[in-house]
Amino acid sequence: MSKEFYVLTSNDYHEGLKNNKLLGLRCKNCGQITCPPLPTCQWCGSTDLEKTELSGKGEILTFARVYVPPESFEPDYIVCLVRLDEGPTIMGRLDYDKDKASLKNGNASQDIIGMRVRLDHLVIPGDKFSAGERVMPLFKPI
Ligand SMILES: [Zn+2]
């Protein structure tokens, strides 16, 4: 494996998330952004990449409200796909509390598609299915 595969490791990416920094890769061949990190540009396949910090802002493309969660997760949360301002699409949780009506209209209807969001993060404790604590993008409405 050549050196360019280590421009941005998964560990670097997750450490960035813990500090609310969204790290991606800028392709020196086509100029597009890849996020989360991959060994090659997700748009053209080039390995000529450099690490870059993204704005963490974007809009919700789609979402799913999870009423029946996997073991060790609390029910009723929202997983969303966010198209980042820089181009790539990433998955994360949406900051949503049905009891606090944290969304603009108070519930998770189709109205939230297109809603502007910004990056935060969520730390999930380890369980029997994982190797330990995990961190994932958490998106908050702007
Ligand atoms: Zn490219």
Backbone and ligand atoms as CSV (ligand in chain L), in Angstrom:
chain,resi,resn,atom,element,x,y,z
A,1,MET,N,N,0.856,-1.189,0.000
A,1,MET,CA,C,0.000,0.000,0.000
A,1,MET,C,C,0.893,1.240,0.000
A,2,SER,N,N,0.627,2.147,-0.904
A,2,SER,CA,C,1.500,3.316,-1.014
A,2,SER,C,C,1.105,4.395,-0.009
A,3,LYS,N,N,1.985,5.368,0.135
A,3,LYS,CA,C,1.853,6.390,1.177
A,3,LYS,C,C,0.551,7.196,1.084
A,4,GLU,N,N,0.059,7.447,-0.148
A,4,GLU,CA,C,-1.117,8.317,-0.283
A,4,GLU,C,C,-2.374,7.751,0.372
A,5,PHE,N,N,-2.395,6.457,0.640
A,5,PHE,CA,C,-3.549,5.884,1.320
A,5,PHE,C,C,-3.643,6.351,2.773
A,6,TYR,N,N,-2.615,7.002,3.262
A,6,TYR,CA,C,-2.608,7.428,4.653
A,6,TYR,C,C,-2.798,8.937,4.809
A,7,VAL,N,N,-3.237,9.621,3.769
A,7,VAL,CA,C,-3.456,11.061,3.847
A,7,VAL,C,C,-4.463,11.391,4.946
A,8,LEU,N,N,-5.506,10.607,5.035
A,8,LEU,CA,C,-6.527,10.795,6.072
A,8,LEU,C,C,-7.044,9.419,6.469
A,9,THR,N,N,-6.695,8.999,7.665
A,9,THR,CA,C,-7.143,7.681,8.120
A,9,THR,C,C,-8.532,7.778,8.739
A,10,SER,N,N,-9.162,6.645,8.900
A,10,SER,CA,C,-10.456,6.585,9.578
A,10,SER,C,C,-10.313,7.114,11.005
A,11,ASN,N,N,-9.206,6.803,11.638
A,11,ASN,CA,C,-8.969,7.290,13.003
A,11,ASN,C,C,-8.865,8.823,13.026
A,12,ASP,N,N,-8.137,9.412,12.067
A,12,ASP,CA,C,-8.050,10.883,11.958
A,12,ASP,C,C,-9.447,11.481,11.797
A,13,TYR,N,N,-10.237,10.849,10.938
A,13,TYR,CA,C,-11.593,11.322,10.652
A,13,TYR,C,C,-12.427,11.336,11.933
A,14,HIS,N,N,-12.388,10.236,12.683
A,14,HIS,CA,C,-13.192,10.148,13.901
A,14,HIS,C,C,-12.675,11.063,15.007
A,15,GLU,N,N,-11.362,11.235,15.094
A,15,GLU,CA,C,-10.807,12.198,16.062
A,15,GLU,C,C,-11.270,13.609,15.712
A,16,GLY,N,N,-11.310,13.929,14.416
A,16,GLY,CA,C,-11.824,15.224,13.969
A,16,GLY,C,C,-13.272,15.417,14.404
A,17,LEU,N,N,-14.087,14.383,14.201
A,17,LEU,CA,C,-15.505,14.473,14.582
A,17,LEU,C,C,-15.664,14.794,16.065
A,18,LYS,N,N,-14.806,14.180,16.897
A,18,LYS,CA,C,-14.898,14.435,18.341
A,18,LYS,C,C,-14.701,15.910,18.664
A,19,ASN,N,N,-14.013,16.630,17.772
A,19,ASN,CA,C,-13.791,18.068,17.947
A,19,ASN,C,C,-14.679,18.898,17.013
A,20,ASN,N,N,-15.748,18.262,16.508
A,20,ASN,CA,C,-16.680,18.912,15.580
A,20,ASN,C,C,-15.983,19.449,14.333
A,21,LYS,N,N,-14.914,18.766,13.923
A,21,LYS,CA,C,-14.231,19.106,12.676
A,21,LYS,C,C,-14.514,17.990,11.677
A,22,LEU,N,N,-15.015,18.378,10.521
A,22,LEU,CA,C,-15.295,17.390,9.488
A,22,LEU,C,C,-14.146,17.409,8.488
A,23,LEU,N,N,-13.410,16.312,8.453
A,23,LEU,CA,C,-12.254,16.215,7.563
A,23,LEU,C,C,-12.611,15.398,6.330
A,24,GLY,N,N,-12.118,15.838,5.209
A,24,GLY,CA,C,-12.333,15.132,3.952
A,24,GLY,C,C,-11.067,15.178,3.132
A,25,LEU,N,N,-11.181,14.727,1.897
A,25,LEU,CA,C,-10.044,14.686,0.986
A,25,LEU,C,C,-10.368,15.482,-0.270
A,26,ARG,N,N,-9.484,16.411,-0.621
A,26,ARG,CA,C,-9.637,17.156,-1.874
A,26,ARG,C,C,-8.785,16.454,-2.930
A,27,CYS,N,N,-9.415,16.196,-4.070
A,27,CYS,CA,C,-8.719,15.505,-5.156
A,27,CYS,C,C,-7.901,16.522,-5.959
A,28,LYS,N,N,-6.618,16.233,-6.130
A,28,LYS,CA,C,-5.761,17.133,-6.916
A,28,LYS,C,C,-5.971,16.929,-8.412
A,29,ASN,N,N,-6.667,15.849,-8.795
A,29,ASN,CA,C,-6.945,15.585,-10.207
A,29,ASN,C,C,-8.217,16.291,-10.671
A,30,CYS,N,N,-9.336,16.109,-9.929
A,30,CYS,CA,C,-10.623,16.665,-10.395
A,30,CYS,C,C,-11.143,17.799,-9.505
A,31,GLY,N,N,-10.537,17.997,-8.338
A,31,GLY,CA,C,-10.942,19.096,-7.461
A,31,GLY,C,C,-12.109,18.781,-6.548
A,32,GLN,N,N,-12.725,17.601,-6.696
A,32,GLN,CA,C,-13.893,17.239,-5.880
A,32,GLN,C,C,-13.459,16.784,-4.486
A,33,ILE,N,N,-14.428,16.739,-3.589
A,33,ILE,CA,C,-14.187,16.349,-2.198
A,33,ILE,C,C,-14.741,14.949,-1.953
A,34,THR,N,N,-13.960,14.139,-1.261
A,34,THR,CA,C,-14.389,12.808,-0.824
A,34,THR,C,C,-14.550,12.818,0.684
A,35,CYS,N,N,-15.683,12.357,1.176
A,35,CYS,CA,C,-15.960,12.293,2.609
A,35,CYS,C,C,-17.105,11.318,2.813
A,36,PRO,N,N,-17.007,10.404,3.803
A,36,PRO,CA,C,-15.865,10.086,4.653
A,36,PRO,C,C,-14.667,9.602,3.828
A,37,PRO,N,N,-13.500,9.526,4.480
A,37,PRO,CA,C,-12.270,9.206,3.749
A,37,PRO,C,C,-12.295,7.827,3.085
A,38,LEU,N,N,-11.721,7.791,1.899
A,38,LEU,CA,C,-11.530,6.554,1.130
A,38,LEU,C,C,-10.104,6.582,0.585
A,39,PRO,N,N,-9.585,5.452,0.156
A,39,PRO,CA,C,-8.228,5.450,-0.429
A,39,PRO,C,C,-8.159,6.179,-1.762
A,40,THR,N,N,-9.314,6.327,-2.455
A,40,THR,CA,C,-9.319,6.997,-3.755
A,40,THR,C,C,-10.443,8.034,-3.795
A,41,CYS,N,N,-10.329,8.970,-4.715
A,41,CYS,CA,C,-11.381,9.968,-4.934
A,41,CYS,C,C,-12.680,9.254,-5.307
A,42,GLN,N,N,-13.773,9.603,-4.627
A,42,GLN,CA,C,-15.046,8.943,-4.907
A,42,GLN,C,C,-15.625,9.362,-6.254
A,43,TRP,N,N,-15.052,10.400,-6.873
A,43,TRP,CA,C,-15.598,10.925,-8.131
A,43,TRP,C,C,-14.812,10.432,-9.342
A,44,CYS,N,N,-13.462,10.387,-9.241
A,44,CYS,CA,C,-12.666,10.030,-10.422
A,44,CYS,C,C,-11.704,8.867,-10.178
A,45,GLY,N,N,-11.569,8.435,-8.931
A,45,GLY,CA,C,-10.711,7.286,-8.649
A,45,GLY,C,C,-9.243,7.609,-8.449
A,46,SER,N,N,-8.877,8.884,-8.547
A,46,SER,CA,C,-7.480,9.261,-8.365
A,46,SER,C,C,-7.029,9.008,-6.921
A,47,THR,N,N,-5.741,8.708,-6.756
A,47,THR,CA,C,-5.170,8.575,-5.417
A,47,THR,C,C,-4.385,9.830,-5.034
A,48,ASP,N,N,-4.443,10.864,-5.871
A,48,ASP,CA,C,-3.710,12.111,-5.598
A,48,ASP,C,C,-4.617,13.030,-4.777
A,49,LEU,N,N,-4.582,12.826,-3.452
A,49,LEU,CA,C,-5.521,13.479,-2.541
A,49,LEU,C,C,-4.789,14.261,-1.471
A,50,GLU,N,N,-5.464,15.298,-0.963
A,50,GLU,CA,C,-4.917,16.027,0.180
A,50,GLU,C,C,-6.017,16.230,1.209
A,51,LYS,N,N,-5.612,16.252,2.476
A,51,LYS,CA,C,-6.577,16.417,3.561
A,51,LYS,C,C,-7.107,17.839,3.559
A,52,THR,N,N,-8.411,17.981,3.837
A,52,THR,CA,C,-9.011,19.308,3.917
A,52,THR,C,C,-10.109,19.303,4.983
A,53,GLU,N,N,-10.351,20.468,5.575
A,53,GLU,CA,C,-11.427,20.578,6.553
A,53,GLU,C,C,-12.656,21.146,5.861
A,54,LEU,N,N,-13.790,20.496,6.064
A,54,LEU,CA,C,-15.041,20.918,5.441
A,54,LEU,C,C,-15.826,21.806,6.396
A,55,SER,N,N,-16.826,22.496,5.850
A,55,SER,CA,C,-17.611,23.425,6.670
A,55,SER,C,C,-18.491,22.704,7.683
A,56,GLY,N,N,-18.858,21.443,7.385
A,56,GLY,CA,C,-19.793,20.714,8.252
A,56,GLY,C,C,-21.235,21.146,8.045
A,57,LYS,N,N,-21.463,21.985,7.034
A,57,LYS,CA,C,-22.821,22.452,6.757
A,57,LYS,C,C,-23.351,21.790,5.490
A,58,GLY,N,N,-24.660,21.601,5.472
A,58,GLY,CA,C,-25.279,21.007,4.304
A,58,GLY,C,C,-26.778,20.980,4.466
A,59,GLU,N,N,-27.441,20.121,3.645
A,59,GLU,CA,C,-28.890,20.018,3.752
A,59,GLU,C,C,-29.317,18.564,3.726
A,60,ILE,N,N,-30.436,18.301,4.395
A,60,ILE,CA,C,-30.945,16.931,4.492
A,60,ILE,C,C,-31.505,16.493,3.147
A,61,LEU,N,N,-30.965,15.364,2.647
A,61,LEU,CA,C,-31.472,14.775,1.400
A,61,LEU,C,C,-32.629,13.836,1.681
A,62,THR,N,N,-32.469,13.034,2.730
A,62,THR,CA,C,-33.529,12.108,3.125
A,62,THR,C,C,-33.250,11.640,4.547
A,63,PHE,N,N,-34.200,10.950,5.134
A,63,PHE,CA,C,-34.034,10.511,6.524
A,63,PHE,C,C,-34.907,9.300,6.797
A,64,ALA,N,N,-34.628,8.636,7.914
A,64,ALA,CA,C,-35.482,7.550,8.409
A,64,ALA,C,C,-35.600,7.712,9.910
A,65,ARG,N,N,-36.824,7.622,10.401
A,65,ARG,CA,C,-37.055,7.676,11.839
A,65,ARG,C,C,-37.110,6.231,12.334
A,66,VAL,N,N,-36.265,5.920,13.312
A,66,VAL,CA,C,-36.101,4.530,13.758
A,66,VAL,C,C,-36.886,4.312,15.049
A,67,TYR,N,N,-37.978,3.571,14.929
A,67,TYR,CA,C,-38.810,3.253,16.097
A,67,TYR,C,C,-38.392,1.933,16.738
A,68,VAL,N,N,-37.874,1.043,15.929
A,68,VAL,CA,C,-37.430,-0.263,16.437
A,68,VAL,C,C,-35.920,-0.338,16.199
A,69,PRO,N,N,-35.145,0.039,17.218
A,69,PRO,CA,C,-33.705,0.147,17.015
A,69,PRO,C,C,-32.981,-1.176,17.209
A,70,PRO,N,N,-31.723,-1.216,16.778
A,70,PRO,CA,C,-30.902,-2.379,17.099
A,70,PRO,C,C,-30.684,-2.456,18.614
A,71,GLU,N,N,-30.334,-3.627,19.089
A,71,GLU,CA,C,-30.067,-3.805,20.512
A,71,GLU,C,C,-29.043,-2.774,20.978
A,72,SER,N,N,-29.249,-2.233,22.156
A,72,SER,CA,C,-28.392,-1.257,22.833
A,72,SER,C,C,-28.620,0.187,22.364
A,73,PHE,N,N,-29.516,0.397,21.413
A,73,PHE,CA,C,-29.879,1.749,21.006
A,73,PHE,C,C,-31.257,2.080,21.578
A,74,GLU,N,N,-31.445,3.335,21.946
A,74,GLU,CA,C,-32.756,3.783,22.413
A,74,GLU,C,C,-33.660,3.989,21.202
A,75,PRO,N,N,-34.948,3.655,21.322
A,75,PRO,CA,C,-35.844,3.848,20.178
A,75,PRO,C,C,-36.132,5.325,19.889
A,76,ASP,N,N,-36.615,5.553,18.698
A,76,ASP,CA,C,-37.043,6.850,18.189
A,76,ASP,C,C,-35.888,7.830,18.020
A,77,TYR,N,N,-35.111,7.577,17.000
A,77,TYR,CA,C,-34.076,8.522,16.585
A,77,TYR,C,C,-34.129,8.639,15.067
A,78,ILE,N,N,-33.450,9.620,14.546
A,78,ILE,CA,C,-33.496,9.878,13.106
A,78,ILE,C,C,-32.104,9.745,12.505
A,79,VAL,N,N,-32.002,8.914,11.491
A,79,VAL,CA,C,-30.788,8.794,10.692
A,79,VAL,C,C,-31.031,9.603,9.426
A,80,CYS,N,N,-30.057,10.421,9.051
A,80,CYS,CA,C,-30.269,11.261,7.866
A,80,CYS,C,C,-29.068,11.201,6.931
A,81,LEU,N,N,-29.350,11.459,5.665
A,81,LEU,CA,C,-28.302,11.652,4.671
A,81,LEU,C,C,-28.221,13.150,4.422
A,82,VAL,N,N,-27.013,13.686,4.538
A,82,VAL,CA,C,-26.809,15.125,4.362
A,82,VAL,C,C,-25.890,15.356,3.170
A,83,ARG,N,N,-26.341,16.189,2.242
A,83,ARG,CA,C,-25.476,16.623,1.136
A,83,ARG,C,C,-24.700,17.824,1.650
A,84,LEU,N,N,-23.403,17.648,1.795
A,84,LEU,CA,C,-22.552,18.718,2.316
A,84,LEU,C,C,-22.408,19.829,1.280
A,85,ASP,N,N,-22.173,21.035,1.751
A,85,ASP,CA,C,-22.007,22.169,0.836
A,85,ASP,C,C,-20.873,21.922,-0.158
A,86,GLU,N,N,-19.875,21.132,0.252
A,86,GLU,CA,C,-18.719,20.856,-0.598
A,86,GLU,C,C,-18.961,19.731,-1.602
A,87,GLY,N,N,-20.153,19.073,-1.553
A,87,GLY,CA,C,-20.491,18.074,-2.570
A,87,GLY,C,C,-20.807,16.672,-2.093
A,88,PRO,N,N,-19.965,16.062,-1.243
A,88,PRO,CA,C,-20.270,14.681,-0.872
A,88,PRO,C,C,-21.478,14.561,0.047
A,89,THR,N,N,-21.987,13.347,0.157
A,89,THR,CA,C,-23.127,13.041,1.009
A,89,THR,C,C,-22.667,12.108,2.119
A,90,ILE,N,N,-22.995,12.462,3.366
A,90,ILE,CA,C,-22.632,11.581,4.474
A,90,ILE,C,C,-23.857,11.286,5.332
A,91,MET,N,N,-23.770,10.161,6.042
A,91,MET,CA,C,-24.861,9.737,6.913
A,91,MET,C,C,-24.556,10.120,8.343
A,92,GLY,N,N,-25.564,10.468,9.083
A,92,GLY,CA,C,-25.387,10.770,10.496
A,92,GLY,C,C,-26.726,10.743,11.198
A,93,ARG,N,N,-26.693,11.102,12.449
A,93,ARG,CA,C,-27.933,11.252,13.220
A,93,ARG,C,C,-28.397,12.697,13.109
A,94,LEU,N,N,-29.685,12.887,13.214
A,94,LEU,CA,C,-30.238,14.230,13.294
A,94,LEU,C,C,-30.530,14.523,14.754
A,95,ASP,N,N,-30.142,15.696,15.218
A,95,ASP,CA,C,-30.429,16.107,16.584
A,95,ASP,C,C,-31.932,16.322,16.686
A,96,TYR,N,N,-32.583,15.384,17.330
A,96,TYR,CA,C,-34.041,15.394,17.341
A,96,TYR,C,C,-34.518,14.840,18.672
A,97,ASP,N,N,-35.386,15.551,19.313
A,97,ASP,CA,C,-35.996,15.082,20.557
A,97,ASP,C,C,-37.483,15.347,20.440
A,98,LYS,N,N,-38.246,14.286,20.277
A,98,LYS,CA,C,-39.685,14.462,20.042
A,98,LYS,C,C,-40.356,15.199,21.199
A,99,ASP,N,N,-39.813,15.060,22.413
A,99,ASP,CA,C,-40.412,15.722,23.570
A,99,ASP,C,C,-40.072,17.214,23.633
A,100,LYS,N,N,-38.955,17.588,22.992
A,100,LYS,CA,C,-38.564,19.005,23.020
A,100,LYS,C,C,-38.897,19.716,21.716
A,101,ALA,N,N,-39.478,18.974,20.776
A,101,ALA,CA,C,-39.837,19.560,19.484
A,101,ALA,C,C,-38.668,20.355,18.913
A,102,SER,N,N,-37.530,19.671,18.790
A,102,SER,CA,C,-36.295,20.350,18.399
A,102,SER,C,C,-36.261,20.756,16.925
A,103,LEU,N,N,-37.182,20.252,16.120
A,103,LEU,CA,C,-37.217,20.658,14.723
A,103,LEU,C,C,-38.151,21.843,14.551
A,104,LYS,N,N,-37.998,22.535,13.433
A,104,LYS,CA,C,-38.722,23.799,13.277
A,104,LYS,C,C,-40.232,23.650,13.366
A,105,ASN,N,N,-40.764,22.542,12.873
A,105,ASN,CA,C,-42.209,22.358,12.956
A,105,ASN,C,C,-42.589,21.378,14.062
A,106,GLY,N,N,-41.613,20.970,14.849
A,106,GLY,CA,C,-41.891,20.123,15.990
A,106,GLY,C,C,-41.993,18.644,15.711
A,107,ASN,N,N,-41.954,18.253,14.460
A,107,ASN,CA,C,-41.932,16.809,14.206
A,107,ASN,C,C,-41.156,16.497,12.936
A,108,ALA,N,N,-40.884,15.216,12.789
A,108,ALA,CA,C,-40.045,14.782,11.673
A,108,ALA,C,C,-40.917,14.391,10.489
A,109,SER,N,N,-41.413,15.354,9.778
A,109,SER,CA,C,-42.207,15.078,8.585
A,109,SER,C,C,-41.325,15.291,7.353
A,110,GLN,N,N,-41.894,15.093,6.183
A,110,GLN,CA,C,-41.144,15.306,4.941
A,110,GLN,C,C,-40.659,16.755,4.822
A,111,ASP,N,N,-41.224,17.640,5.647
A,111,ASP,CA,C,-40.814,19.047,5.613
A,111,ASP,C,C,-39.336,19.237,5.932
A,112,ILE,N,N,-38.710,18.262,6.609
A,112,ILE,CA,C,-37.300,18.476,6.980
A,112,ILE,C,C,-36.352,18.183,5.822
A,113,ILE,N,N,-36.840,17.596,4.738
A,113,ILE,CA,C,-35.979,17.401,3.567
A,113,ILE,C,C,-35.619,18.767,3.004
A,114,GLY,N,N,-34.339,18.983,2.835
A,114,GLY,CA,C,-33.859,20.286,2.386
A,114,GLY,C,C,-33.476,21.217,3.527
A,115,MET,N,N,-33.776,20.821,4.758
A,115,MET,CA,C,-33.452,21.663,5.921
A,115,MET,C,C,-31.936,21.812,6.052
A,116,ARG,N,N,-31.495,23.036,6.337
A,116,ARG,CA,C,-30.066,23.299,6.533
A,116,ARG,C,C,-29.648,22.784,7.911
A,117,VAL,N,N,-28.480,22.146,7.949
A,117,VAL,CA,C,-27.948,21.590,9.191
A,117,VAL,C,C,-26.448,21.873,9.290
A,118,ARG,N,N,-25.956,21.761,10.507
A,118,ARG,CA,C,-24.515,21.897,10.736
A,118,ARG,C,C,-24.041,20.724,11.586
A,119,LEU,N,N,-22.775,20.431,11.454
A,119,LEU,CA,C,-22.175,19.266,12.114
A,119,LEU,C,C,-21.986,19.467,13.610
A,120,ASP,N,N,-22.309,18.436,14.351
A,120,ASP,CA,C,-21.877,18.251,15.729
A,120,ASP,C,C,-21.475,16.773,15.770
A,121,HIS,N,N,-21.382,16.198,16.931
A,121,HIS,CA,C,-21.036,14.779,16.973
A,121,HIS,C,C,-21.750,14.085,18.120
A,122,LEU,N,N,-21.797,12.781,18.021
A,122,LEU,CA,C,-22.447,11.948,19.018
A,122,LEU,C,C,-21.495,10.809,19.360
A,123,VAL,N,N,-21.265,10.607,20.645
A,123,VAL,CA,C,-20.429,9.492,21.087
A,123,VAL,C,C,-21.344,8.380,21.590
A,124,ILE,N,N,-21.149,7.194,21.048
A,124,ILE,CA,C,-21.960,6.037,21.433
A,124,ILE,C,C,-21.063,5.059,22.176
A,125,PRO,N,N,-21.473,4.673,23.392
A,125,PRO,CA,C,-20.630,3.736,24.146
A,125,PRO,C,C,-20.495,2.395,23.426
A,126,GLY,N,N,-19.449,1.709,23.701
A,126,GLY,CA,C,-19.251,0.393,23.110
A,126,GLY,C,C,-20.312,-0.588,23.596
A,127,ASP,N,N,-20.552,-1.606,22.793
A,127,ASP,CA,C,-21.472,-2.672,23.178
A,127,ASP,C,C,-20.899,-3.990,22.685
A,128,LYS,N,N,-21.674,-5.056,22.821
A,128,LYS,CA,C,-21.142,-6.366,22.444
A,128,LYS,C,C,-20.910,-6.516,20.937
A,129,PHE,N,N,-21.429,-5.560,20.156
A,129,PHE,CA,C,-21.261,-5.627,18.710
A,129,PHE,C,C,-20.080,-4.796,18.208
A,130,SER,N,N,-19.464,-4.009,19.086
A,130,SER,CA,C,-18.422,-3.089,18.620
A,130,SER,C,C,-17.124,-3.309,19.391
A,131,ALA,N,N,-16.068,-2.681,18.873
A,131,ALA,CA,C,-14.755,-2.802,19.515
A,131,ALA,C,C,-14.566,-1.719,20.569
A,132,GLY,N,N,-15.605,-0.921,20.828
A,132,GLY,CA,C,-15.495,0.131,21.835
A,132,GLY,C,C,-16.297,1.347,21.432
A,133,GLU,N,N,-16.032,2.431,22.125
A,133,GLU,CA,C,-16.745,3.683,21.899
A,133,GLU,C,C,-16.667,4.094,20.427
A,134,ARG,N,N,-17.780,4.645,19.929
A,134,ARG,CA,C,-17.812,5.106,18.546
A,134,ARG,C,C,-18.259,6.556,18.513
A,135,VAL,N,N,-17.834,7.268,17.499
A,135,VAL,CA,C,-18.280,8.646,17.317
A,135,VAL,C,C,-18.880,8.753,15.922
A,136,MET,N,N,-19.974,9.491,15.815
A,136,MET,CA,C,-20.620,9.639,14.512
A,136,MET,C,C,-21.103,11.075,14.328
A,137,PRO,N,N,-21.285,11.481,13.077
A,137,PRO,CA,C,-21.818,12.829,12.854
A,137,PRO,C,C,-23.215,12.962,13.440
A,138,LEU,N,N,-23.447,14.084,14.078
A,138,LEU,CA,C,-24.773,14.463,14.559
A,138,LEU,C,C,-25.064,15.818,13.918
A,139,PHE,N,N,-26.176,15.919,13.220
A,139,PHE,CA,C,-26.491,17.174,12.535
A,139,PHE,C,C,-27.563,17.935,13.296
A,140,LYS,N,N,-27.303,19.239,13.456
A,140,LYS,CA,C,-28.248,20.109,14.156
A,140,LYS,C,C,-28.848,21.087,13.152
A,141,PRO,N,N,-30.157,21.332,13.282
A,141,PRO,CA,C,-30.774,22.324,12.395
A,141,PRO,C,C,-30.102,23.688,12.576
A,142,ILE,N,N,-29.943,24.420,11.469
A,142,ILE,CA,C,-29.384,25.771,11.538
A,142,ILE,C,C,-30.529,26.745,11.732
L,1,ZN,ZN,ZN,-11.091,13.133,-8.299
